[in-house]
Amino acid sequence: EAALTISLPPLGSPSGGAAAGGGAPPPGRTLREHKEQLRQANTAKVRTIARWTGMTHAAINLELNRVVGLNKVSEATVQQLERRLEAARRWAEQEESRHAAS
């Protein structure tokens, strides 16, 4: 009898598995929970930036999405959410130091 062999990608690789499109969630958290936590952190940073700049949340979200090449946060991968959060952190820090120097 001939054996049937199917090659499968390793679990967690970008081509398949639970972490498709991004990094694996921290232990004890599902991918959905991890993405939700990242979305909430992004929202908090947008609030901070809006407070410092006077810009609308929509304008800030549009710019952050543009920076990471994202159409909708609801469709973002973990990696895109992490990059977006890092961009928001840098922007918030820049605005905070600008106001501290005033």
NORQUIDA-V651227 format. One record per pair of residues at least 4 apart in sequence whose C-alpha atoms are under 6 Angstrom apart, sorted by the first residue. I is the first residue (numbers start at 1). J is the second residue. If there is no record, write none. Layout:
# NORQUIDA-V651227
I:J + I:J
This chain:
# NORQUIDA-V651227
11:17 + 12:17 + 12:18 + 12:19 + 14:20 + 14:21 + 16:20 + 19:23 + 19:24 + 21:77 + 22:77 + 22:78 + 22:79 + 25:31 + 25:34 + 29:33 + 42:85 + 49:53 + 49:92 + 50:54 + 50:55 + 61:65 + 65:69 + 65:70 + 76:80 + 80:84
